[in-house]
Amino acid sequence: MGTMSIWHWLIVLVIIMLIFGTKKLRNIGSDLGGAVRGFKEGVKEGTEQAAADSQKAAKTIDVEAREKS
């Protein structure tokens, strides 16, 4: 009784569709998909920027100035 069967999920889905309607659910789905795509692009850009920064840092030469005695 603790787990929900496929019939429970179908009834919940029908109730949600009756409350919100298919058009609103479609809009919510497309908004959610756009948000996920934007997040993936942001992560990709962040990793590319981090890789470029690490390559730039690898080319940097650290030197120490000393006074002639």
C-alpha positions as CSV (number, residue, x, y, z in Angstrom):
1,M,0.0,0.0,0.0
2,G,3.0,2.3,0.5
3,T,4.0,2.4,-3.2
4,M,1.9,3.9,-5.9
5,S,0.9,1.8,-8.9
6,I,0.6,3.0,-12.5
7,W,-3.1,3.5,-12.0
8,H,-2.5,6.0,-9.2
9,W,-0.1,8.0,-11.3
10,L,-2.6,8.0,-14.3
11,I,-5.3,9.3,-12.0
12,V,-3.0,12.0,-10.7
13,L,-2.0,12.9,-14.3
14,V,-5.7,13.2,-15.4
15,I,-6.5,15.4,-12.4
16,I,-3.5,17.7,-13.1
17,M,-4.5,18.0,-16.8
18,L,-8.1,18.8,-15.8
19,I,-6.9,21.5,-13.4
20,F,-4.2,23.2,-15.5
21,G,-5.2,22.2,-19.0
22,T,-2.9,21.0,-21.7
23,K,-1.8,24.4,-23.1
24,K,-0.6,25.6,-19.7
25,L,1.2,22.3,-19.1
26,R,2.9,22.6,-22.5
27,N,4.0,26.1,-21.7
28,I,5.4,25.0,-18.3
29,G,7.2,22.1,-20.1
30,S,8.8,24.4,-22.7
31,D,9.8,26.9,-20.0
32,L,11.4,24.2,-18.0
33,G,13.2,22.8,-21.0
34,G,14.5,26.3,-21.8
35,A,15.8,26.7,-18.3
36,V,17.6,23.4,-18.4
37,R,19.2,24.3,-21.8
38,G,20.3,27.6,-20.4
39,F,21.8,26.0,-17.4
40,K,23.7,23.5,-19.5
41,E,25.0,26.3,-21.7
42,G,26.1,28.2,-18.7
43,V,27.9,25.2,-17.2
44,K,29.6,24.6,-20.6
45,E,30.7,28.3,-20.9
46,G,32.0,28.2,-17.3
47,T,34.1,25.1,-17.9
48,E,35.5,26.6,-21.2
49,Q,36.3,29.9,-19.4
50,A,38.0,27.9,-16.6
51,A,40.1,25.9,-19.1
52,A,41.1,29.2,-20.9
53,D,42.1,30.7,-17.5
54,S,44.1,27.7,-16.6
55,Q,45.9,27.8,-19.9
56,K,46.6,31.5,-19.5
57,A,47.9,30.8,-16.0
58,A,50.2,28.0,-17.3
59,K,51.9,30.5,-19.6
60,T,52.6,33.0,-16.8
61,I,56.2,33.1,-15.5
62,D,56.7,33.9,-11.9
63,V,59.9,35.9,-11.2
64,E,61.4,37.4,-8.1
65,A,63.4,40.6,-8.2
66,R,66.6,40.6,-6.2
67,E,68.8,43.5,-5.3
68,K,72.4,43.3,-6.5
69,S,74.9,43.2,-3.7
